[in-house]
Amino acid sequence: MTGKDGAVSFTTGSTWENIWHMSWPMLIVMFFNFLVGIADIYVAGFLGPEIQAIVGYVSQLYFFIIIVANAISIGTVAILSRAVGAGRFEDALSSARQSLLFAIGCAIALTATGLVLQDVIISLAGFSGDVRHIASDFFVIFVFALAPNYIVIVSNAIFRAGGEVKLTLLAMSVISLINIALNFLLVFGIHSFPGLGYRGIALATALAMSAGTIICFFLFRRSMWKDIFSGMRRVSGDLVRKIVSLSWPAALIQISWNAGNILIYNILGQLQEGSITAMAALTNGLRIEAFLYLPIFALNMAASVLTGQNLGAGEPDRAERIGWKISLSGVAFVSLMALPLFIWAGPVSSPIAKDTQVLDETVRYIRISMLSEPFMAISVILGGCLMGAGDTKGAMLVIVSTLWIIRLPLAYFLAITAGYGAFGVWMAMIISMFFQGIAMTARFRYGNWKELRL
């Protein structure tokens, strides 16, 4: 249902229709993101296992640096969706302005920090010689993509909070297509243009995000948020503090998760002669596994907006029903997808894993990780419900504790102390996800998220 300000309300009508309306555009967005990730690894595969390992590691670093943008987007959705659900559009518009200003300021500060500390950051992977130099090149180019990426992330969060998910679909599909096309063009060249080699992978992302900034500004003018640039120079301390209070737990989740992934790469890097093979296999496996994340993260984003709008409209029981429906649907769907991926892990992995040893380890990773996918699904979707409700601290406690108490210590023990190598790391990852899924379910069932006031 569309309100007088153009916002799409999900507080009445069929809950299944609401879920579908929010989910299908986000599913396509996630699919495009998946294609970009696959294109990065596919192109890197022609340049050697070392480049694949570097792409995976620097991608984790890049995700680490855009944590603040993702956290701001989570706080933005929680605040804006509540205001939209309650019919307070002017409050939502004011909050949207502050979120965008805050994101731009953070991006500028982090860009400067990344450039100053690039040598320290790259050294964490343990790369040496030419490999380290290549990783540094990747990282510097990605850092310059920060500001446009921040704008794109927060802009799309604003579109989603108002129910305008088709604008998010339009923006991200164009950005992704530009990124994929530039991957091949800049790496391999065309006609008289010789190509830039491995640097082209990073530059493709930077140019696509810069184009995305222009696209998002264009779409704002044609959306319910068309007045967002009016009064952009005015900063509200109260609104920024509210955004920060909701965002910092989400930031801590992502800091912990990305730091954990970097430490996983570090643990694999200690496997001596098998380190590059294991790191490349993890890079490949995560990209392939991302296919299963498509519907799950689409449902996560949908759940966040649906929960926020219904709580804003004073419908907490409806919000809870939507949470259970959307999470159980996700569990069923991802379980059906995981089975064929388990069976045909080899054929699925072979296009991006060119090296035989890397292919074998990638297949082993995929088959082990499929066992934890139902628990991943319920954790991610119910986590989206909690964040949309403003219970970012509850989701943080679940994810951070299982990561640092279970996953990382167990990975080191099994891989290094017990001598199981990469297999031990893969086992630690699925065991921790089992506990995370159970804990997130308990938080959603027994937590106080329905009583929170934003």
VOGU-3710 file (C-alpha; in Angstrom, 3 decimals, decimal comma):
1> mtgkdgavsf> 0,000/0,000/0,000  1,412/3,412/-1,019  1,001/6,347/1,333  0,543/10,013/0,456  4,301/10,634/0,567  5,015/7,759/-1,807  6,180/5,379/0,922  5,193/1,741/0,534  3,536/0,434/3,706  3,787/-3,226/4,745
11> ttgstweniw> 1,682/-2,911/7,902  -1,553/-4,272/6,443  -2,685/-6,989/4,057  -1,226/-10,427/3,466  2,081/-10,986/5,219  3,160/-13,353/2,432  2,471/-10,676/-0,189  4,461/-8,166/1,872  7,357/-10,607/2,157  7,296/-11,281/-1,596
21> hmswpmlivm> 7,066/-7,581/-2,501  10,168/-6,789/-0,441  12,125/-9,959/-1,214  12,122/-10,518/-4,956  13,907/-7,276/-5,930  16,484/-7,874/-3,178  17,018/-11,419/-4,425  17,924/-10,066/-7,857  20,219/-7,483/-6,236  21,989/-10,245/-4,327
31> ffnflvgiad> 22,291/-12,246/-7,554  24,019/-9,330/-9,259  26,373/-8,976/-6,266  27,120/-12,674/-6,576  27,931/-12,286/-10,275  30,353/-9,470/-9,481  32,148/-11,638/-6,906  32,316/-14,582/-9,308  33,602/-12,342/-12,089  36,399/-11,090/-9,800
41> iyvagflgpe> 37,509/-14,622/-8,949  36,991/-15,954/-12,492  39,182/-13,235/-13,978  41,756/-13,647/-11,186  41,855/-17,385/-11,945  43,482/-16,635/-15,311  46,196/-14,700/-13,482  47,177/-17,528/-11,082  46,367/-18,921/-7,597  48,361/-16,142/-5,943
51> iqaivgyvsq> 46,115/-13,477/-7,482  43,017/-15,418/-6,404  44,305/-15,570/-2,839  45,108/-11,839/-2,888  41,690/-10,938/-4,290  40,039/-12,925/-1,501  42,168/-11,382/1,229  41,955/-7,780/0,011  38,214/-8,200/-0,515  37,949/-9,100/3,173
61> lyffiiivan> 39,979/-5,990/4,025  37,725/-3,870/1,830  34,610/-5,280/3,450  36,243/-4,496/6,779  36,688/-0,842/5,839  33,109/-0,407/4,571  31,811/-1,767/7,864  30,839/1,709/9,014  28,688/2,237/5,909  26,927/-1,095/6,417
71> aisigtvail> 26,387/-0,315/10,096  24,986/3,135/9,285  22,660/1,522/6,748  21,336/-0,868/9,423  20,683/1,982/11,855  19,128/3,983/9,031  16,694/1,216/8,100  15,676/0,744/11,754  14,947/4,455/12,271  13,413/5,221/8,874
81> sravgagrfe> 11,220/2,118/8,649  9,772/2,827/12,118  9,004/6,424/11,108  7,494/5,363/7,780  5,355/2,691/9,474  4,086/5,306/11,942  3,309/7,794/9,149  5,987/10,318/10,296  7,577/11,008/6,910  9,191/14,345/7,816
91> dalssarqsl> 11,041/12,629/10,664  12,124/9,896/8,251  13,361/12,467/5,713  15,357/14,340/8,345  16,965/11,100/9,541  17,798/10,111/5,965  19,673/13,393/5,445  21,699/12,885/8,608  22,559/9,300/7,674  23,889/10,349/4,278
101> lfaigcaial> 25,942/13,216/5,728  27,344/11,003/8,468  28,309/8,296/5,950  30,163/10,769/3,728  32,107/12,156/6,694  33,094/8,676/7,852  34,180/7,679/4,329  36,533/10,642/4,023  38,119/9,903/7,402  38,562/6,191/6,634
111> tatglvlqdv> 40,025/6,873/3,185  42,773/8,967/4,775  43,376/6,331/7,469  43,580/3,502/4,941  46,171/5,312/2,862  48,325/6,089/5,898  48,166/2,561/7,361  48,202/0,512/4,140  51,560/-1,187/4,857  50,494/-2,265/8,350
121> iislagfsgd> 47,136/-3,550/7,098  48,582/-5,583/4,221  51,241/-7,100/6,494  48,527/-8,877/8,516  48,172/-11,525/5,787  51,812/-12,541/5,974  52,373/-12,001/2,230  55,963/-11,383/1,147  57,863/-10,088/-1,876  55,947/-9,579/-5,119
131> vrhiasdffv> 52,727/-10,987/-3,626  52,750/-8,299/-0,953  53,338/-5,582/-3,563  50,355/-6,789/-5,615  48,139/-6,883/-2,526  49,180/-3,305/-1,705  48,236/-2,144/-5,211  44,811/-3,760/-4,873  44,207/-2,193/-1,494  45,113/1,380/-2,504
141> ifvfalapny> 42,739/1,318/-5,479  39,936/-0,097/-3,324  40,477/2,642/-0,714  39,749/5,306/-3,318  36,414/3,582/-3,984  35,328/4,053/-0,352  33,477/7,360/-0,576  31,287/6,431/-3,569  30,655/2,991/-2,068  29,509/4,537/1,204
151> ivivsnaifr> 27,079/6,788/-0,650  25,692/3,846/-2,653  25,221/1,650/0,452  23,395/4,275/2,540  21,332/5,532/-0,416  20,019/2,041/-1,052  19,218/1,605/2,651  17,097/4,764/2,433  15,265/3,441/-0,636  14,556/0,122/1,128
161> aggevkltll> 13,290/1,720/4,338  10,585/3,521/2,357  9,635/0,329/0,534  11,124/1,556/-2,766  13,068/-1,644/-3,324  12,741/-1,385/-7,095  14,974/1,699/-7,002  17,584/-0,351/-5,149  17,190/-3,041/-7,810  17,669/-0,525/-10,622
171> amsvislini> 20,718/1,114/-9,053  22,527/-2,084/-8,095  21,814/-3,936/-11,340  23,353/-1,114/-13,406  26,335/-0,802/-11,032  26,937/-4,568/-11,161  26,772/-4,752/-14,947  29,275/-1,896/-15,207  31,575/-3,659/-12,727  31,461/-6,993/-14,559
181> alnfllvfgi> 32,051/-5,442/-17,982  34,967/-3,369/-16,686  36,493/-6,462/-15,036  37,087/-8,091/-18,412  37,842/-4,875/-20,295  40,372/-3,448/-17,835  42,134/-6,753/-17,057  42,431/-8,214/-20,566  42,009/-5,120/-22,731  40,308/-4,799/-26,084
191> hsfpglgyrg> 41,627/-3,903/-29,555  44,448/-1,382/-29,073  43,924/-1,150/-25,292  46,330/-3,723/-23,767  44,644/-4,092/-20,381  45,917/-3,384/-16,880  46,294/-6,929/-15,573  45,433/-7,567/-11,931  44,956/-3,834/-11,215  41,943/-3,858/-13,504
201> ialatalams> 39,943/-5,948/-11,020  40,186/-3,289/-8,314  39,779/-0,375/-10,719  36,582/-1,896/-12,106  35,043/-1,733/-8,621  36,174/1,859/-8,082  34,748/3,096/-11,390  31,478/1,175/-10,998  30,879/2,668/-7,541  31,643/6,163/-8,809
211> agtiicfflf> 29,012/5,673/-11,514  26,703/4,303/-8,819  26,907/7,536/-6,836  25,621/9,491/-9,822  22,864/6,926/-10,386  21,678/7,101/-6,764  21,569/10,905/-6,778  19,520/10,754/-9,982  17,091/8,241/-8,425  16,662/10,346/-5,265
221> rrsmwkdifs> 15,179/13,106/-7,420  12,564/10,667/-8,709  11,687/9,035/-5,397  9,745/9,858/-2,234  13,064/11,206/-0,919  13,326/13,927/-3,609  13,767/16,656/-0,957  16,641/14,871/0,772  19,243/17,377/-0,451  17,339/20,339/1,022
231> gmrrvsgdlv> 18,990/21,320/4,295  21,903/18,912/3,850  24,250/21,441/5,480  22,421/21,229/8,804  23,750/18,549/11,144  21,515/17,313/13,983  23,530/16,072/16,945  20,536/14,193/18,394  19,824/12,304/15,174  23,484/11,457/14,629
241> rkivslswpa> 23,712/10,124/18,193  20,616/7,975/17,599  22,098/6,617/14,378  25,390/5,897/16,152  23,660/4,160/19,081  21,953/1,746/16,679  24,915/1,430/14,341  27,848/0,687/16,651  26,675/-2,834/17,603  26,140/-3,570/13,900
251> aliqiswnag> 29,609/-2,185/13,214  31,077/-4,380/15,949  29,399/-7,423/14,379  31,005/-6,712/11,048  34,350/-5,722/12,542  34,402/-9,002/14,456  33,237/-11,040/11,475  35,702/-9,529/9,026  38,529/-9,624/11,555  37,612/-13,255/12,129
261> niliynilgq> 37,788/-13,971/8,405  41,174/-12,277/8,208  42,370/-14,423/11,121  41,023/-17,502/9,344  43,203/-16,557/6,357  46,084/-16,032/8,784  45,577/-19,504/10,297  45,524/-21,006/6,805  48,688/-19,033/6,024  50,472/-20,983/8,780
271> lqegsitama> 49,976/-24,305/6,960  53,358/-23,944/5,225  53,336/-25,508/1,752  49,549/-25,911/1,735  48,797/-22,321/2,696  48,252/-20,793/-0,762  46,109/-23,756/-1,822  43,937/-23,466/1,301  43,592/-19,680/1,002  42,655/-19,879/-2,686
281> altnglriea> 40,165/-22,673/-1,861  38,548/-20,541/0,834  38,333/-17,592/-1,572  36,696/-19,794/-4,212  34,452/-21,542/-1,707  33,142/-18,311/-0,222  32,312/-16,990/-3,693  30,445/-20,184/-4,598  28,752/-20,376/-1,212  27,595/-16,802/-1,774
291> flylpifaln> 25,065/-18,251/-4,242  23,215/-19,719/-1,253  23,410/-16,400/0,537  21,434/-14,706/-2,257  17,944/-15,550/-0,988  19,047/-15,416/2,649  20,429/-11,884/2,594  17,507/-10,786/0,424  15,182/-12,113/3,143  17,390/-10,514/5,819
301> maasvltgqn> 16,935/-7,082/4,258  13,227/-7,646/3,705  12,789/-8,834/7,298  14,503/-5,724/8,632  12,137/-3,318/6,851  8,998/-5,394/7,523  9,809/-5,680/11,227  10,589/-1,971/11,563  7,479/-0,775/9,744  5,148/-3,052/11,699
311> lgagepdrae> 6,635/-2,057/15,042  6,300/1,591/14,008  2,632/0,964/13,218  2,091/-0,599/16,668  1,800/-4,177/15,371  4,449/-6,177/17,319  2,620/-9,517/17,024  2,368/-9,122/13,258  6,090/-8,305/13,195  6,856/-11,532/15,068
321> rigwkislsg> 4,677/-13,635/12,764  6,470/-12,202/9,754  9,817/-13,048/11,381  8,954/-16,718/11,844  7,413/-17,049/8,384  10,291/-15,442/6,560  12,996/-17,318/8,508  11,462/-20,758/8,138  10,917/-20,103/4,420  14,586/-19,237/4,134
331> vafvslmalp> 15,665/-22,402/5,947  13,559/-24,590/3,654  14,770/-22,842/0,517  18,467/-22,887/1,350  18,289/-26,552/2,378  16,901/-27,449/-1,042  19,673/-25,445/-2,719  22,448/-26,926/-0,570  21,777/-30,552/-1,574  22,611/-30,267/-5,315
341> lfiwagpvss> 25,594/-28,045/-4,498  26,889/-30,767/-2,157  26,451/-33,426/-4,866  27,909/-31,446/-7,777  30,553/-29,474/-5,878  33,228/-30,525/-8,376  31,578/-29,336/-11,609  30,433/-26,130/-9,894  33,933/-25,333/-8,605  35,966/-26,232/-11,697
351> piakdtqvld> 35,270/-23,051/-13,742  36,956/-20,815/-11,151  39,448/-23,269/-9,583  41,979/-23,808/-12,383  44,645/-25,500/-10,273  43,983/-29,195/-9,466  44,962/-28,974/-5,788  42,932/-25,802/-5,332  39,943/-27,517/-6,972  40,146/-30,534/-4,634
361> etvryirism> 40,313/-28,327/-1,527  37,507/-26,099/-2,801  35,261/-29,140/-3,267  36,036/-30,335/0,259  35,237/-26,900/1,693  31,920/-26,696/-0,191  30,737/-30,145/0,920  31,558/-29,509/4,570  30,025/-26,026/4,620  26,716/-27,238/3,159
371> lsepfmaisv> 25,987/-29,000/6,459  25,640/-25,673/8,290  23,527/-23,775/5,750  20,116/-24,163/7,523  21,612/-22,714/10,713  23,202/-19,906/8,727  19,826/-19,093/7,179  17,859/-18,817/10,407  20,648/-16,826/12,067  20,904/-14,279/9,249
381> ilggclmgag> 17,157/-13,780/8,771  16,217/-13,549/12,441  19,233/-11,276/12,892  17,676/-9,012/10,252  14,422/-8,954/12,233  16,247/-7,984/15,419  18,180/-5,215/13,679  15,054/-3,834/12,032  13,524/-3,726/15,498  16,533/-1,814/16,813
391> dtkgamlviv> 17,888/-4,747/18,866  21,302/-4,456/17,273  22,949/-5,217/20,630  21,149/-8,558/20,895  22,259/-9,651/17,439  25,773/-8,464/18,278  25,988/-10,572/21,443  24,998/-13,724/19,575  27,318/-13,323/16,593  30,389/-11,937/18,353
401> stlwiirlpl> 30,320/-14,502/21,158  30,001/-17,530/18,873  32,744/-16,186/16,616  35,357/-15,457/19,264  34,485/-18,121/21,816  33,878/-21,008/19,410  34,951/-20,467/15,774  38,405/-18,921/16,012  39,851/-20,839/18,997  38,482/-24,100/17,590
411> ayflaitagy> 39,873/-23,345/14,101  43,354/-22,749/15,471  43,225/-25,824/17,696  41,995/-28,183/14,975  44,175/-26,796/12,179  47,469/-26,091/13,963  47,523/-27,830/17,358  45,694/-31,008/16,350  47,251/-30,993/12,868  44,084/-31,338/10,760
421> gafgvwmami> 45,063/-28,407/8,525  42,437/-26,780/6,331  39,941/-29,545/7,191  40,065/-28,452/10,838  39,268/-24,861/9,862  36,291/-25,938/7,755  34,938/-28,028/10,656  35,300/-25,166/13,134  33,319/-22,910/10,815  30,293/-25,199/10,606
431> ismffqgiam> 30,289/-26,039/14,327  30,223/-22,353/15,259  27,403/-21,667/12,785  25,297/-24,376/14,434  25,582/-22,641/17,809  24,974/-19,220/16,248  21,705/-20,358/14,659  20,413/-21,818/17,928  21,373/-18,717/19,921  19,772/-16,293/17,429
441> tarfrygnwk> 16,529/-18,284/17,506  16,471/-18,058/21,302  17,082/-14,293/21,198  14,218/-13,734/18,763  11,855/-15,946/20,765  12,623/-14,656/24,252  14,247/-11,211/23,758  12,624/-7,841/24,460  12,894/-6,479/20,900  9,134/-5,858/20,653
451> elrl> 9,277/-3,373/23,552  12,205/-1,276/22,288  11,558/2,428/21,645  13,656/4,286/19,071
//
